[in-house]
Amino acid sequence: MPHVVSAVDLARRLGIRATTMRAWLRAESAADHPVLSTHVLGEAWRFSPEEADRLEADWRLAHGRARAPGQASLGFPRPSGRETSGLAAAGRRLDAVFEVQVVDGVVTLVIESRSGALGSDRARNPDYNEALALLLARLGQRGASLVDAVVDSTAARRSHPDPATRRLALEYPVDLAVADSSALRLELRRTASAAARRPGASGTGSGEKRLRLFLDLPDDDAGGLQSALSRDTPVLPPPVLPRPHPSARPNAGHAQPRGQGRTADAAFRRAVELRAMSLAVKHFQTTGWSVEDTSADHPYDLRCTRDHQERHVEVKGTTGAGQQINLTAGEVRHHREDTLRAVLFVAHGIVVTYDSNGPHADGGRVNLIAPWDVDEGQLEPTAFTWRPAVDP
């Protein structure tokens, strides 16, 4: 009779209670573990030696006692004693599993799904959400863009073999260098819950599924990327700077205007423009681009080059919410003719204060659109040129 390994045997090998092992097996079965997909939930667990070895390795990986080949846990093992929380705690390990893979020449990142009640023995990858946000932030620091994303669980692939039906409904590409990683994580969760649903399924669906993210990277070294993303390094936030207290701002307490607006104060306007240009130059330089200021003699503000790529960046600054901007006829004409290289960089919410030397601009939040198609928005004429009629 072939040798079989029971759940009790597995528990003994791992030094845990049998009830803990059975609870973990049930959670893994619900999450489409490849070994458990051939076993019937509710029957006595019986595994071949090879299956038992894989389950033992996966349990140790999920609980921080080992690492499986080709996979990594974020950070370092948890410190002894009381567990700390937050990314600022050096050495904290997130209980979530991801893997970098190359598919048809494209670098992808797979994050395993979360299941089970948090804090229980059945919890699997309980730090899924925090880990996903951290991975997005670290990818952004490497200049990555998200070009596609799909639900990639075994059950989803079986019920929806066409990847298009498992695609997360986002606007691609997403520049991770400027994206808010926490907000993007929420958007991924929202779209994942609606993707690859079974016909007739009730409820909203889980948003913490196994995802495959397709990436565009300046450096496509997948092996190096796995190591870099696993390393416990601090993550710099996107260029969002603190604002002074409202009492220090002119018009404190008034509603923020939606667009750039117009001002007759040339010094005020210049301070805002310089602040926006400073943020734009810093953003592109920190993401690996060479930056040239072309605002004096071209219908765009920055020429950015990286490898064999070139981008023409239109930079706009505003103390308002940045929901609309002012464009000249020359700017519209140029970016219409060169849509593939056009980029719009809007620094909004800039704060202007005054002292004896005049206005000073600080703060600002960034909205970047790349590529930018002028005609995808709404152009509204706000000025006209009039000439006197010429007598025949």
SELUM-257163 format. One record per residue (C-alpha): chain; x, y, z; residue number from 1; residue in one letter. Coordinates in steps of 0.5 Angstrom, whole numbers, plus 500, padded with zeros to 3 digits. Each point is the difference from the previous one (the first is absolute). Last residue first. Layout:
N
 chaine  c1  c2  c3 num residu
      A   X   Y   Z NUM      a
...
end
This chain:
392
 chaine  c1  c2  c3 num residu
      A 476 691 400 392      p
      A 500 504 507 391      d
      A 504 496 505 390      v
      A 495 498 506 389      a
      A 504 501 507 388      p
      A 503 495 503 387      r
      A 497 496 506 386      w
      A 504 494 504 385      t
      A 496 496 504 384      f
      A 500 497 508 383      a
      A 497 495 504 382      t
      A 499 495 495 381      p
      A 498 493 503 380      e
      A 504 494 499 379      l
      A 497 493 503 378      q
      A 504 495 502 377      g
      A 502 494 495 376      e
      A 502 505 495 375      d
      A 507 502 503 374      v
      A 502 493 500 373      d
      A 505 499 506 372      w
      A 505 494 500 371      p
      A 501 500 506 370      a
      A 495 504 505 369      i
      A 504 503 506 368      l
      A 496 503 506 367      n
      A 504 502 506 366      v
      A 499 503 506 365      r
      A 503 507 503 364      g
      A 504 503 505 363      g
      A 503 507 500 362      d
      A 500 506 496 361      a
      A 503 507 503 360      h
      A 497 507 498 359      p
      A 504 506 502 358      g
      A 507 502 503 357      n
      A 496 503 506 356      s
      A 496 493 501 355      d
      A 495 497 497 354      y
      A 497 493 499 353      t
      A 498 496 494 352      v
      A 497 493 501 351      v
      A 500 495 494 350      i
      A 494 496 500 349      g
      A 501 497 493 348      h
      A 507 498 496 347      a
      A 497 498 494 346      v
      A 505 496 495 345      f
      A 497 498 493 344      l
      A 504 496 496 343      v
      A 501 500 492 342      a
      A 504 495 496 341      r
      A 495 496 497 340      l
      A 495 506 499 339      t
      A 505 504 496 338      d
      A 496 504 495 337      e
      A 494 501 505 336      r
      A 506 502 505 335      h
      A 502 505 495 334      h
      A 494 503 499 333      r
      A 497 501 507 332      v
      A 507 503 502 331      e
      A 500 505 495 330      g
      A 492 502 501 329      a
      A 502 501 507 328      t
      A 498 496 506 327      l
      A 496 501 506 326      n
      A 499 494 505 325      i
      A 494 497 503 324      q
      A 499 495 506 323      q
      A 506 503 503 322      g
      A 497 501 507 321      a
      A 502 507 500 320      g
      A 507 503 502 319      t
      A 502 498 493 318      t
      A 506 498 497 317      g
      A 501 497 492 316      k
      A 505 497 497 315      v
      A 500 497 493 314      e
      A 505 494 499 313      v
      A 503 498 493 312      h
      A 502 493 501 311      r
      A 506 496 497 310      e
      A 502 493 500 309      q
      A 506 497 498 308      h
      A 503 499 506 307      d
      A 497 505 505 306      r
      A 498 507 497 305      t
      A 496 506 503 304      c
      A 499 506 496 303      r
      A 497 505 505 302      l
      A 495 506 499 301      d
      A 496 499 493 300      y
      A 499 505 495 299      p
      A 507 501 499 298      h
      A 505 506 501 297      d
      A 500 502 507 296      a
      A 497 494 503 295      s
      A 505 495 498 294      t
      A 503 498 506 293      d
      A 504 494 499 292      e
      A 499 494 504 291      v
      A 503 493 500 290      s
      A 496 495 503 289      w
      A 501 495 505 288      g
      A 494 500 505 287      t
      A 503 505 504 286      t
      A 502 505 495 285      q
      A 493 499 497 284      f
      A 497 502 507 283      h
      A 505 505 502 282      k
      A 499 504 493 281      v
      A 492 500 501 280      a
      A 500 502 507 279      l
      A 505 506 499 278      s
      A 496 502 493 277      m
      A 493 500 505 276      a
      A 504 505 505 275      r
      A 503 504 494 274      l
      A 493 501 497 273      e
      A 496 502 507 272      v
      A 506 505 502 271      a
      A 499 503 493 270      r
      A 492 501 501 269      r
      A 501 503 506 268      f
      A 506 505 497 267      a
      A 495 501 494 266      a
      A 494 502 505 265      d
      A 494 501 495 264      a
      A 498 493 501 263      t
      A 496 495 496 262      r
      A 497 493 502 261      g
      A 504 494 501 260      q
      A 494 496 501 259      g
      A 495 497 505 258      r
      A 500 506 505 257      p
      A 502 498 507 256      q
      A 494 502 505 255      a
      A 502 506 504 254      h
      A 502 498 507 253      g
      A 507 504 500 252      a
      A 499 505 494 251      n
      A 508 501 501 250      p
      A 504 495 503 249      r
      A 503 500 507 248      a
      A 493 498 504 247      s
      A 499 494 495 246      p
      A 506 497 504 245      h
      A 506 499 495 244      p
      A 499 494 495 243      r
      A 505 494 500 242      p
      A 503 497 493 241      l
      A 497 495 496 240      v
      A 506 497 495 239      p
      A 498 493 500 238      p
      A 502 497 507 237      p
      A 507 497 501 236      l
      A 500 493 502 235      v
      A 505 497 505 234      p
      A 504 494 499 233      t
      A 499 493 502 232      d
      A 502 496 494 231      r
      A 495 496 497 230      s
      A 499 505 494 229      l
      A 507 500 499 228      a
      A 501 492 500 227      s
      A 494 499 495 226      q
      A 502 506 496 225      l
      A 507 497 499 224      g
      A 498 493 497 223      g
      A 495 504 496 222      a
      A 505 504 496 221      d
      A 496 504 496 220      d
      A 503 507 502 219      d
      A 496 506 497 218      p
      A 494 496 502 217      l
      A 493 499 497 216      d
      A 496 495 504 215      l
      A 494 495 500 214      f
      A 497 499 507 213      l
      A 497 493 501 212      r
      A 495 500 506 211      l
      A 498 494 504 210      r
      A 494 503 504 209      k
      A 499 505 505 208      e
      A 494 504 497 207      g
      A 495 494 502 206      s
      A 493 500 497 205      g
      A 494 506 501 204      t
      A 495 495 502 203      g
      A 497 495 496 202      s
      A 503 495 494 201      a
      A 495 499 494 200      g
      A 505 498 495 199      p
      A 507 500 504 198      r
      A 504 507 500 197      r
      A 506 500 496 196      a
      A 501 508 502 195      a
      A 495 504 505 194      a
      A 504 499 506 193      s
      A 507 501 496 192      a
      A 497 507 498 191      t
      A 499 502 507 190      r
      A 506 497 503 189      r
      A 505 503 494 188      l
      A 496 507 502 187      e
      A 502 499 507 186      l
      A 507 499 499 185      r
      A 500 506 495 184      l
      A 498 504 506 183      a
      A 506 497 504 182      s
      A 505 501 495 181      s
      A 498 507 498 180      d
      A 503 500 493 179      a
      A 506 504 498 178      v
      A 505 495 499 177      a
      A 495 495 499 176      l
      A 498 503 493 175      d
      A 494 496 498 174      v
      A 499 498 493 173      p
      A 495 498 500 172      y
      A 493 503 502 171      e
      A 497 495 505 170      l
      A 495 494 499 169      a
      A 504 494 503 168      l
      A 500 495 494 167      r
      A 497 493 502 166      r
      A 496 500 494 165      t
      A 506 502 495 164      a
      A 504 494 503 163      p
      A 495 495 496 162      d
      A 500 494 504 161      p
      A 495 502 505 160      h
      A 497 495 504 159      s
      A 507 496 500 158      r
      A 504 506 501 157      r
      A 496 503 505 156      a
      A 500 494 504 155      a
      A 508 499 500 154      t
      A 500 507 502 153      s
      A 503 506 495 152      d
      A 496 506 500 151      v
      A 503 504 495 150      v
      A 504 507 500 149      a
      A 503 504 494 148      d
      A 505 505 498 147      v
      A 502 502 507 146      l
      A 506 505 500 145      s
      A 506 499 503 144      a
      A 505 506 502 143      g
      A 504 496 505 142      r
      A 497 504 506 141      q
      A 493 498 497 140      g
      A 502 493 501 139      l
      A 501 501 507 138      r
      A 494 504 501 137      a
      A 496 494 496 136      l
      A 503 495 504 135      l
      A 498 504 507 134      l
      A 493 501 498 133      a
      A 500 492 498 132      l
      A 503 498 507 131      a
      A 495 505 504 130      e
      A 494 496 497 129      n
      A 503 493 500 128      y
      A 502 501 507 127      d
      A 496 494 502 126      p
      A 503 495 495 125      n
      A 496 494 502 124      r
      A 496 500 507 123      a
      A 497 494 502 122      r
      A 503 500 507 121      d
      A 496 506 501 120      s
      A 503 507 501 119      g
      A 497 503 494 118      l
      A 494 495 497 117      a
      A 502 495 495 116      g
      A 502 502 493 115      s
      A 505 505 496 114      r
      A 503 498 493 113      s
      A 507 500 497 112      e
      A 503 506 497 111      i
      A 503 498 493 110      v
      A 505 505 497 109      l
      A 501 500 493 108      t
      A 506 502 495 107      v
      A 498 499 493 106      v
      A 504 496 495 105      g
      A 494 495 499 104      d
      A 499 500 507 103      v
      A 506 501 505 102      v
      A 499 499 507 101      q
      A 500 504 507 100      v
      A 497 496 506  99      e
      A 496 503 506  98      f
      A 498 497 507  97      v
      A 497 504 505  96      a
      A 502 500 508  95      d
      A 503 506 500  94      l
      A 507 500 504  93      r
      A 502 506 505  92      r
      A 507 501 500  91      g
      A 500 508 501  90      a
      A 494 502 502  89      a
      A 498 506 496  88      a
      A 496 496 495  87      l
      A 495 499 506  86      g
      A 498 496 505  85      s
      A 505 497 506  84      t
      A 499 493 503  83      e
      A 501 499 507  82      r
      A 506 495 501  81      g
      A 504 498 495  80      s
      A 501 504 494  79      p
      A 496 497 494  78      r
      A 505 497 494  77      p
      A 502 505 495  76      f
      A 497 504 494  75      g
      A 495 497 495  74      l
      A 499 493 500  73      s
      A 504 497 494  72      a
      A 498 494 494  71      q
      A 505 497 495  70      g
      A 502 494 505  69      p
      A 495 500 506  68      a
      A 502 504 506  67      r
      A 500 497 507  66      a
      A 497 501 507  65      r
      A 496 506 498  64      g
      A 493 498 501  63      h
      A 498 500 493  62      a
      A 507 497 498  61      l
      A 500 494 505  60      r
      A 493 498 498  59      w
      A 502 501 493  58      d
      A 506 495 501  57      a
      A 496 495 504  56      e
      A 494 500 494  55      l
      A 506 499 495  54      r
      A 503 494 504  53      d
      A 493 497 501  52      a
      A 498 500 493  51      e
      A 507 496 498  50      e
      A 499 495 506  49      p
      A 493 499 497  48      s
      A 494 503 504  47      f
      A 494 498 504  46      r
      A 495 505 503  45      w
      A 494 496 503  44      a
      A 494 503 496  43      e
      A 497 507 501  42      g
      A 503 503 494  41      l
      A 501 495 494  40      v
      A 507 500 498  39      h
      A 503 502 493  38      t
      A 500 507 501  37      s
      A 504 499 507  36      l
      A 506 500 496  35      v
      A 499 506 496  34      p
      A 498 504 506  33      h
      A 493 503 497  32      d
      A 499 505 506  31      a
      A 494 496 503  30      a
      A 505 494 500  29      s
      A 505 504 504  28      e
      A 495 503 505  27      a
      A 498 492 501  26      r
      A 507 498 500  25      l
      A 502 506 506  24      w
      A 494 497 504  23      a
      A 502 493 499  22      r
      A 507 502 503  21      m
      A 498 504 506  20      t
      A 495 494 502  19      t
      A 506 496 499  18      a
      A 504 504 505  17      r
      A 507 502 498  16      i
      A 507 498 500  15      g
      A 501 500 493  14      l
      A 501 493 499  13      r
      A 495 498 505  12      r
      A 495 504 496  11      a
      A 502 497 493  10      l
      A 498 493 503   9      d
      A 494 502 503   8      v
      A 498 503 493   7      a
      A 501 493 498   6      s
      A 506 498 496   5      v
      A 499 494 495   4      v
      A 505 494 498   3      h
      A 498 496 494   2      p
      A 497 493 502   1      m
end
